[in-house]
Amino acid sequence: MKKKVSPPFHPVSAPDFLPLDQLHQLQLQRLQVMVQRAYDHVALFRQRLTERHLTPADIRSLDDVAKLPFTVKTDLRDTYPYGLFASPMKDIVRLHASTGTTGKPIVVAYTREDIAVWENVMMRSFAACGLHAGDVIQNAYGYGLFTGGLGAHYGGESLGATVIPISGGNTQRQLMVMKDFGSTAICCTPSYFLHIIEQAPEMGVKLKELPLRAGIFGAEPWTESMRQRIQAESGLKAYDIYGLSEIIGPGVAMECLCQAGPHIFEDWFYPEIIDPQTGQVLADGEEGELVLTTLGKQAMPMIRYRTRDITSLTREPCDCGRTLRRIKRIGRRSDDMFIIRGVNVYPSQIETALLKVECTLPHYQILLTRDKGLDEVEVQVEVTKEVFGDTVGALEKVQAQICHSIETLTGLRMKVRLVQPQTIQRSEGKAKRVLDQRKM
Amino acid sequence: MKLKQLSLFLENKPGALSRPVRLLAKAKFNILTLSIADANQFGILRLILRDWEKAKQLLEQNGFVVRVTDMVAVEVADQPGGLAKILDAVEKSGLNVEFMYAFTEKRANKAILVFRFDDPDRAIQKLQKHGVNVIATVDLLAQT
């Protein structure tokens, strides 16, 4: 029996249901305006078009996007801080920055109109998972330079919901507020919510008895098994939201009530999937790197931005009736990947492997070391009450199961170390899964 | 008849054993007997305490993973062949011993051993049939 989801749609969601011809027409109009704008105001972009003997007039159809040059993260670093801005500072009302893991951060800018677009897509994101005026949104994304906090904040308020700007961290306070203020939705990273779940019993909070019904989780890759675990243990529905600062922040794509992969808000963001090696555009359904082009950004137009996120696009109709294409959950990023003995490994593979073993919780960390030129991987996994038998044999069995599960998924034998609960550092933002202590 | 045992997961690193032991000492819990099993990378601390429920709560609040298991305590004559006799009974009953350790206390000239069987109820029944003196929990915990 197929479950049909037909909730009353919120009026703000109207653009999610545009007929495709209208959507494409709108996309092309916006694209042309934006390419012209970038050409006129961004030296790097103009130079790259000129090298390819292109002018904005050559963009006559959506297929012509493929002619445009890619933008990569290092372009933002190389032009740090303001080199890619297409608006004068007097029109720029907000700056955000991402904490660069290597060297300088990247800076992103918004005009008042850009903020309005962002508000719009975040509002539609919340509406897509059934939120409306009257909902109480506990916004545990970090406020500040990180786009998560303010992005969700503005969207929630515009929708008419009550926003609690609690920001990340202080788990005890999160739980107290959740219980006392009657939050119906929470925004944070999936790994942080898992931490909240874990702390709840100690605070005497029974998550399943709270009015909390939706979790808007994003900002880090996670897996379907993690979603199942979160839902089973907290009673809420976990939705995947996707976004990145370079494009706008959260709200590039969001899951609807069907939880069948985030719908890209294509009226504002044009998606492509490419082969990361060759740069060739791949067909819908094929897996590759997600490339996004902003269609309305004024302050900082992004043209064919390579996200490093590996996914695929699908045009298969969703039960919700949205015409927007969906991306497959992003389980991995090409830059999270680590190479061990010549094999590419993603942390999400380890997570999936762990969740396959009964009763293990995905509190894990991957430690990379190098001994006499030989790479070693140690996966540290916290022991839970459920897996802890009182015999050495029972624990060794769990250890062996994890080892086997990892080997099945990655083809590599990794050392598995069981550690005491709560010893792996909990992150309040993005979980740090890989500790690379190899000296190159 | 069954005796409650607490098992704790310990990482194999300095201080791993002293932390729970100090915690119990500070809260004035008296450990009646204990045993440690060690594997390559981790260990299991097994404890028998009078007030095991409260001890479990305390340990869990402090982040330990604790498991409660039913153990069987039997009396053994403190003389050569005493243990062998018990094990004969175990063998004849077709019971499988997961592990065992001794109690620190003695009653007259008898020693006390605690056994972990997969099916403690069946074990008690079988051992009694073979004339082994299985000690009632109350008796044991009442001793000081």
Interface residues (C-beta under 8 A of the other chain):
Chain A: E202 V383 T384 K385 F388 G389 D390 T391 V392 L395 E396 R417 L418 V419 Q420 P421 Q422 T423
Chain B: Q5 S7 F9 L10 E11 A16 A37 D38 A39 Q41 F42 I44 R46 Q61 G63 F64 V65 V66 R67 T69 E98 F99 R116
